[in-house]
Amino acid sequence: MPAVIRLTRMGTLKKPVHRIVVMDRRSARDGKPIEILGFYDPKTDPASVKVKKDRAEYWIGVGATPSAIVRTLFKKQGIKVRA
């Protein structure tokens, strides 16, 4: 099962809030996640990001691939991401 760390959309119309989740690569964007790692709110100034650092590092260590946006969020939070 190839796992990927990506965003899933929550919130209402024109007020998006995203969860950072671990999912099977083949599942839908808003499908059932394996684990919820945190959240991202782009509408606040500055954008709010909260991540469970230890779990994110575990999933990256196991081989889960973060999406491009999640990779950027992790780097800003100080989580090491493989290149």
NORRA-V52744 format. One record per pair of residues at least 4 apart in sequence whose C-alpha atoms are under 8 Angstrom apart, sorted by sequence separation. I is the first residue (numbers start at 0). J is the second residue. D is the distance in Angstrom with one decimal. If there is no record, write none. Layout:
BEGIN
I_J_D, I_J_D
END
This chain:
BEGIN
10_14_5.8, 11_15_6.1, 22_26_6.9, 26_30_6.0, 41_45_7.8, 42_46_6.3, 43_47_6.4, 51_55_6.2, 52_56_6.2, 53_57_6.2, 54_58_6.2, 55_59_6.2, 56_60_6.0, 57_61_6.2, 58_62_6.4, 59_63_5.0, 65_69_5.7, 66_70_6.0, 67_71_6.4, 68_72_6.3, 69_73_6.0, 70_74_6.2, 71_75_6.4, 72_76_6.3, 73_77_6.2, 74_78_5.5, 10_15_4.8, 26_31_7.8, 41_46_4.7, 50_55_7.5, 58_63_5.5, 59_64_6.6, 65_70_5.5, 73_78_5.1, 74_79_6.6, 9_15_6.1, 10_16_5.1, 40_46_5.7, 41_47_6.6, 59_65_7.8, 73_79_7.3, 74_80_7.2, 8_15_6.7, 9_16_5.1, 10_17_7.6, 39_46_7.3, 40_47_5.0, 73_80_7.4, 8_16_6.1, 9_17_5.4, 39_47_5.7, 40_48_6.5, 8_17_4.6, 9_18_7.1, 22_31_7.4, 23_32_7.6, 38_47_7.9, 39_48_4.6, 7_17_5.4, 8_18_6.6, 22_32_4.8, 23_33_7.5, 38_48_5.9, 39_49_6.6, 70_80_6.9, 6_17_5.8, 7_18_5.3, 21_32_5.8, 22_33_5.3, 37_48_7.6, 38_49_5.5, 6_18_5.5, 7_19_6.6, 20_32_6.1, 21_33_5.4, 22_34_7.3, 37_49_5.3, 38_50_6.7, 6_19_4.8, 7_20_7.0, 20_33_7.3, 21_34_5.3, 37_50_4.3, 5_19_5.7, 6_20_6.1, 20_34_5.8, 21_35_6.4, 36_50_5.7, 37_51_6.1, 4_19_6.9, 5_20_5.6, 20_35_4.4, 21_36_7.3, 36_51_5.4, 4_20_5.6, 5_21_6.5, 19_35_6.1, 20_36_5.4, 4_21_4.5, 5_22_7.5, 18_35_7.0, 19_36_5.4, 20_37_7.1, 3_21_5.7, 4_22_6.4, 18_36_7.5, 19_37_5.0, 36_54_6.8, 2_21_6.6, 3_22_5.5, 18_37_5.8, 19_38_5.3, 36_55_6.6, 2_22_5.6, 3_23_6.2, 8_28_7.8, 18_38_4.2, 19_39_7.0, 2_23_4.7, 3_24_5.6, 7_28_5.8, 8_29_6.8, 17_38_5.6, 18_39_6.1, 59_80_7.1, 1_23_6.0, 2_24_5.5, 6_28_7.7, 7_29_5.5, 16_38_7.4, 17_39_5.1, 56_78_6.9, 59_81_7.8, 0_23_6.5, 1_24_5.8, 16_39_6.2, 17_40_6.3, 55_78_7.8, 56_79_7.4, 0_24_7.9, 16_40_4.9, 48_72_7.6, 15_40_7.1, 16_41_7.0, 15_41_7.5, 16_42_8.0, 50_76_8.0, 52_78_6.9, 15_42_7.5, 14_42_7.3, 19_50_7.7, 21_63_7.8, 19_69_7.5, 4_63_6.4, 2_62_7.4, 3_63_5.0, 4_64_5.9, 5_65_6.1, 2_63_4.8, 3_64_4.7, 4_65_4.4, 5_66_5.4, 1_63_7.0, 2_64_6.6, 3_65_5.7, 4_66_6.2, 3_66_7.2, 5_68_7.8, 6_69_7.2, 5_69_6.1, 4_69_7.1
END
